[in-house]
Amino acid sequence: MTIRSVRRNAGIIVIALAALAFSSCSRGQRATPRSDPAALKALSSHESGLADSFDSAALAKNTLGDPSRRAVLITLPPSYYDEGDRRYPVVYYLHGHSEGAGAIWRNRNYVRRAMESGAIPEMIVVEPDGSTRFGGGFYANSPVSGNHADYLTEELVPFIDANYRTIAAAQARGLAGFSMGGFGALYNGLRRPDVFGAVFAFAPGVLVPGGLPVAMEAWGDDAQFLSAYASAFSPTPGAKEPGRVPALDGSDADKPVVADWEAGFGDWDRKIADYLARPERLRALRLVYGRNDEYRFIREGCPYLHEQLDSAGVAHEFAVTSDQHRLRVGFVVEDLLSFMGKSLAATDGGR
């Protein structure tokens, strides 16, 4: 090889590297990480369910001492290894407070059999870990508990698209959740319809205007939940306590704290207005709660949100079941994943 050809090849490499650096940094983003070695080994072994992970810059900003590297549990559809060129829609499922990820992953054989039988379409199911020292970050951004919304929309989605055979389009991404995760699905789905095309919320945390006292009846003895909610929605970075908890004593000092807490699970007029101000629209939205749910604020909040969505002209489905505040695996297949299968684009042509 001549010196000239070496220089020419070196120049090509430099240009390629510069282009790569520009593509990953021009939007102010770091390069999307690859799957970790354990996940790559699981893929090479054709495992149906695997745990992946990556270091999150968004979660590294938390002040609770929570890890920034989180497990992501992934259930692959039955044909994933046999049809190597096929791409699939993805459903991101968000767990509830103090639950941890894995509600669907632990039942993946049941879910995969439903896909094999044709009861539900084939899809990839992704379950991120949204926990914190106090049981959960509510999938919202906070200087104390970390930027969980950014982790979900800015880091996790690109990571899954880069490492798995997904249909990388909003129309083929669904966001679902239960309880705290149901709130997270509504909040992030309405906030980012450019990322997610369909939303399913079961028994989500929803407050009616002025409904905080009713919610506090349920939360008042749960110090962990109070600390989690405070750190997410009324944070006090640098202080001894992670956030402010309302006294509900009517004092001037308490009013801004009450406002923070009501805005967390509430303020749906603004959340809906912000959604309507965006150019994108969700393909589908489904809101479900159980009439036997133990939490009165949820039984009041879900019908209220249904009315608000109706009044604003936001197309959605609304249903009431006989369930209590728990997630049944049968419900996941028969309702949640069935809805997602009908709502998400199944091919690249659905972009």
MOMOJO-V803576 format. One record per residue. RES is the residue in three letters. PHI is phi in degrees with one decimal (NA if undefined). BURIAL is + if it has 16 or more other C-alpha atoms within 10 Angstrom, else -. D_LAST is the distance of its C-alpha to the last C-alpha in Angstrom with 1 decimal. Layout:
RES:PHI:BURIAL:D_LAST + RES:PHI:BURIAL:D_LAST
This chain:
MET:NA:-:46.7 + THR:-79.0:-:48.0 + ILE:-60.0:-:47.8 + ARG:-63.0:-:45.8 + SER:-68.7:-:43.1 + VAL:-61.9:-:43.1 + ARG:-63.7:-:42.5 + ARG:-62.9:-:39.8 + ASN:-65.6:-:38.0 + ALA:-62.9:-:38.5 + GLY:-63.8:-:37.1 + ILE:-62.6:-:33.9 + ILE:-62.5:-:33.6 + VAL:-61.3:-:34.3 + ILE:-62.5:-:31.7 + ALA:-64.2:-:29.1 + LEU:-65.0:-:30.1 + ALA:-64.3:-:30.0 + ALA:-63.0:-:26.5 + LEU:-63.1:-:25.4 + ALA:-62.9:-:27.4 + PHE:-65.0:-:26.0 + SER:-65.0:-:22.3 + SER:-89.3:-:23.1 + CYS:-112.3:-:25.6 + SER:-62.8:-:24.5 + ARG:-96.5:-:22.5 + GLY:74.8:-:25.4 + GLN:-115.8:-:23.9 + ARG:-79.8:-:25.6 + ALA:-62.3:-:24.3 + THR:-68.2:+:22.2 + PRO:-71.0:+:24.8 + ARG:-88.4:-:24.9 + SER:-57.7:+:25.6 + ASP:-76.0:-:29.2 + PRO:-57.8:-:31.8 + ALA:-64.3:-:32.1 + ALA:-68.1:+:28.4 + LEU:-62.7:+:28.5 + LYS:-65.9:-:31.6 + ALA:-63.6:-:30.0 + LEU:-64.4:+:27.1 + SER:-66.9:-:29.7 + SER:-91.6:-:31.6 + HIS:59.6:-:28.6 + GLU:-77.8:-:29.0 + SER:-81.1:+:26.9 + GLY:-133.8:+:27.1 + LEU:-141.9:+:27.6 + ALA:-112.1:+:28.3 + ASP:-117.0:+:26.9 + SER:-168.8:+:27.7 + PHE:-158.2:+:27.7 + ASP:-79.8:-:29.7 + SER:-98.5:+:28.1 + ALA:-70.6:+:29.2 + ALA:-67.6:+:28.1 + LEU:-82.6:+:30.3 + ALA:-65.9:+:33.1 + LYS:-83.2:+:34.0 + ASN:-72.3:+:35.3 + THR:-107.9:+:39.1 + LEU:-89.8:+:39.7 + GLY:82.9:-:39.9 + ASP:-74.7:+:36.9 + PRO:-67.2:-:35.4 + SER:-90.9:+:32.4 + ARG:-98.9:-:31.4 + ARG:-121.8:+:29.9 + ALA:-69.9:+:29.2 + VAL:-122.2:+:25.6 + LEU:-92.3:+:25.9 + ILE:-126.9:+:23.2 + THR:-106.2:+:23.2 + LEU:-95.8:+:21.6 + PRO:-70.8:+:20.8 + PRO:-57.9:+:23.6 + SER:-91.2:-:22.0 + TYR:-56.6:+:20.9 + TYR:-86.7:+:23.9 + ASP:-82.3:-:24.4 + GLU:-114.1:-:21.0 + GLY:-66.9:-:20.7 + ASP:-100.6:-:17.7 + ARG:-81.5:-:15.5 + ARG:-114.6:+:12.9 + TYR:-130.1:+:12.6 + PRO:-67.2:+:11.2 + VAL:-127.2:+:13.7 + VAL:-113.5:+:16.1 + TYR:-96.7:+:18.3 + TYR:-108.9:+:21.6 + LEU:-104.9:+:24.1 + HIS:-79.7:+:27.8 + GLY:-85.6:+:30.6 + HIS:-63.2:+:33.6 + SER:64.6:+:35.9 + GLU:-97.4:-:33.9 + GLY:82.3:+:32.2 + ALA:-74.0:+:29.1 + GLY:123.7:+:29.1 + ALA:-58.6:+:29.4 + ILE:-86.2:+:26.7 + TRP:-57.3:+:27.5 + ARG:-68.0:-:31.1 + ASN:-111.4:-:30.2 + ARG:-64.8:+:27.7 + ASN:-65.5:+:29.7 + TYR:-64.2:-:29.7 + VAL:-65.5:+:25.9 + ARG:-67.0:+:25.4 + ARG:-63.7:-:27.8 + ALA:-64.5:+:25.9 + MET:-69.4:+:22.8 + GLU:-62.1:-:25.2 + SER:-77.8:-:26.6 + GLY:87.4:-:23.4 + ALA:-63.6:+:24.2 + ILE:-136.8:+:20.9 + PRO:-67.0:+:17.8 + GLU:-74.1:+:17.7 + MET:-159.4:+:16.2 + ILE:-92.8:+:17.4 + VAL:-114.5:+:19.4 + VAL:-118.2:+:20.4 + GLU:-123.7:+:23.5 + PRO:-80.9:+:24.6 + ASP:-92.5:+:28.3 + GLY:-103.2:+:28.6 + SER:-79.7:+:32.4 + THR:-139.8:+:35.0 + ARG:-53.5:-:38.8 + PHE:-105.4:+:39.0 + GLY:104.8:+:36.4 + GLY:167.0:+:33.1 + GLY:-104.7:+:31.4 + PHE:61.7:+:29.4 + TYR:56.9:+:26.2 + ALA:-121.8:+:27.4 + ASN:-88.0:+:28.7 + SER:-151.6:+:32.4 + PRO:-70.6:+:35.0 + VAL:-100.9:+:36.9 + SER:-86.5:+:34.6 + GLY:105.6:+:31.9 + ASN:-91.6:+:28.5 + HIS:-69.4:+:26.6 + ALA:-66.8:+:23.7 + ASP:-66.2:+:23.2 + TYR:-56.6:+:23.7 + LEU:-67.5:+:20.9 + THR:-87.1:+:18.2 + GLU:-97.6:-:19.5 + GLU:-118.1:+:21.0 + LEU:-66.5:+:20.0 + VAL:-58.8:+:16.2 + PRO:-61.0:-:16.5 + PHE:-62.7:+:19.3 + ILE:-65.1:+:17.6 + ASP:-62.6:-:14.6 + ALA:-77.5:-:17.4 + ASN:-112.7:-:19.7 + TYR:-133.2:+:17.9 + ARG:-83.5:+:15.4 + THR:-101.1:+:12.4 + ILE:-88.4:+:8.7 + ALA:-82.2:+:8.7 + ALA:-148.7:+:6.1 + ALA:-56.1:+:7.6 + GLN:-63.9:+:6.0 + ALA:-112.0:+:7.7 + ARG:-117.3:+:10.7 + GLY:-114.7:+:13.7 + LEU:-128.2:+:17.0 + ALA:-134.1:+:20.2 + GLY:-172.1:+:23.9 + PHE:-122.2:+:27.5 + SER:60.1:+:30.1 + MET:-54.7:+:29.8 + GLY:-69.5:+:26.4 + GLY:-65.2:+:25.6 + PHE:-61.4:+:26.4 + GLY:-59.3:+:24.3 + ALA:-68.0:+:21.2 + LEU:-62.6:+:22.0 + TYR:-61.3:+:23.0 + ASN:-77.3:+:20.1 + GLY:-67.7:+:17.4 + LEU:-69.7:+:18.9 + ARG:-74.1:+:19.6 + ARG:-134.1:+:16.2 + PRO:-69.0:+:13.3 + ASP:-77.4:+:11.5 + VAL:-105.2:+:11.9 + PHE:-117.5:+:11.9 + GLY:-100.1:+:10.3 + ALA:-141.2:+:13.4 + VAL:-131.8:+:17.0 + PHE:-131.6:+:20.1 + ALA:-123.3:+:23.5 + PHE:-110.9:+:26.7 + ALA:49.0:+:30.1 + PRO:-73.7:+:28.7 + GLY:-70.2:+:31.2 + VAL:-137.1:+:31.4 + LEU:-106.3:+:34.5 + VAL:-79.4:+:35.7 + PRO:-56.4:-:37.5 + GLY:75.1:-:40.8 + GLY:-89.9:+:39.9 + LEU:-61.6:+:40.7 + PRO:-56.8:-:44.2 + VAL:-65.4:+:42.9 + ALA:-64.3:+:40.5 + MET:-66.3:-:43.3 + GLU:-61.1:-:45.3 + ALA:-84.3:-:42.9 + TRP:-92.2:+:42.4 + GLY:-54.8:-:46.0 + ASP:-97.2:-:47.4 + ASP:-105.3:-:44.4 + ALA:-61.3:-:45.1 + GLN:-65.2:+:42.2 + PHE:-64.5:+:39.6 + LEU:-60.1:+:41.4 + SER:-67.0:+:41.2 + ALA:-64.0:+:37.5 + TYR:-64.5:+:36.6 + ALA:-63.3:+:39.0 + SER:-68.4:+:37.7 + ALA:-84.7:+:34.1 + PHE:-114.9:+:34.8 + SER:-139.7:+:38.3 + PRO:-72.3:+:38.8 + THR:-129.9:+:41.9 + PRO:-59.6:+:41.3 + GLY:88.8:-:44.6 + ALA:-89.3:-:46.5 + LYS:-65.1:-:48.1 + GLU:-88.5:-:45.9 + PRO:-70.5:+:42.1 + GLY:-171.0:+:41.7 + ARG:-95.8:+:43.6 + VAL:-112.4:+:44.2 + PRO:-69.5:+:45.3 + ALA:-90.7:-:48.9 + LEU:54.8:-:48.3 + ASP:-102.8:-:51.7 + GLY:77.9:-:51.0 + SER:-73.8:-:52.1 + ASP:-62.2:-:50.8 + ALA:-66.7:-:49.9 + ASP:-85.4:-:47.7 + LYS:-60.3:-:45.7 + PRO:-66.5:-:43.2 + VAL:-69.1:+:42.7 + VAL:-59.3:+:42.2 + ALA:-61.6:+:39.7 + ASP:-60.7:+:37.7 + TRP:-69.8:+:37.7 + GLU:-70.3:+:36.8 + ALA:-73.3:+:33.8 + GLY:-59.1:+:32.6 + PHE:-85.9:+:31.8 + GLY:-121.0:+:32.3 + ASP:59.0:+:31.7 + TRP:-72.7:+:28.8 + ASP:-57.3:-:29.5 + ARG:-70.4:-:28.6 + LYS:-59.7:-:25.6 + ILE:-69.9:+:24.2 + ALA:-62.7:-:25.2 + ASP:-63.6:-:23.5 + TYR:-62.9:+:20.2 + LEU:-68.2:+:20.7 + ALA:-77.9:-:21.5 + ARG:-84.3:-:18.0 + PRO:-77.6:-:15.5 + GLU:-86.3:+:12.7 + ARG:-133.4:+:13.1 + LEU:-67.3:+:12.8 + ARG:-72.2:+:11.4 + ALA:-161.0:+:14.8 + LEU:-145.2:+:17.9 + ARG:-132.1:+:21.0 + LEU:-118.7:+:24.4 + VAL:-136.9:+:27.3 + TYR:-145.4:+:30.8 + GLY:-99.5:+:34.0 + ARG:-67.5:+:37.0 + ASN:-102.5:-:39.2 + ASP:-58.7:+:37.5 + GLU:-67.8:-:40.4 + TYR:-96.6:+:39.0 + ARG:-60.6:-:40.0 + PHE:-64.7:+:37.8 + ILE:-74.3:+:34.7 + ARG:-64.2:+:36.1 + GLU:-86.4:-:36.7 + GLY:-72.1:+:33.6 + CYS:-65.6:+:30.9 + PRO:-61.4:+:32.3 + TYR:-62.4:+:32.7 + LEU:-64.1:+:29.0 + HIS:-55.7:+:28.0 + GLU:-65.2:-:30.3 + GLN:-65.2:-:28.9 + LEU:-63.4:+:25.3 + ASP:-59.9:-:26.7 + SER:-61.5:-:28.8 + ALA:-84.6:-:25.9 + GLY:76.8:-:23.8 + VAL:-88.6:+:21.1 + ALA:-62.5:-:19.8 + HIS:-164.4:+:20.7 + GLU:-108.0:-:22.6 + PHE:-137.1:-:26.0 + ALA:-144.9:-:28.4 + VAL:-121.2:+:31.7 + THR:-109.6:-:33.0 + SER:-92.2:-:36.4 + ASP:-70.1:+:35.4 + GLN:-90.7:-:37.2 + HIS:-84.7:+:35.6 + ARG:-155.9:-:34.3 + LEU:-107.6:+:31.3 + ARG:-92.5:-:32.0 + VAL:-65.1:+:30.2 + GLY:-62.0:-:30.2 + PHE:-64.1:-:28.5 + VAL:-57.9:+:25.7 + VAL:-75.9:+:25.0 + GLU:-74.2:-:25.9 + ASP:-117.4:+:24.2 + LEU:-62.1:+:22.0 + LEU:-72.9:+:20.1 + SER:-63.8:+:20.3 + PHE:-60.7:+:18.6 + MET:-63.9:+:15.8 + GLY:-61.2:+:15.5 + LYS:-78.9:-:15.2 + SER:-96.4:+:12.8 + LEU:-97.6:+:10.1 + ALA:-65.2:+:7.3 + ALA:-99.5:+:9.6 + THR:-137.9:+:8.0 + ASP:-62.0:+:5.9 + GLY:-68.7:-:5.5 + GLY:-87.4:-:3.8 + ARG:-63.4:-:0.0
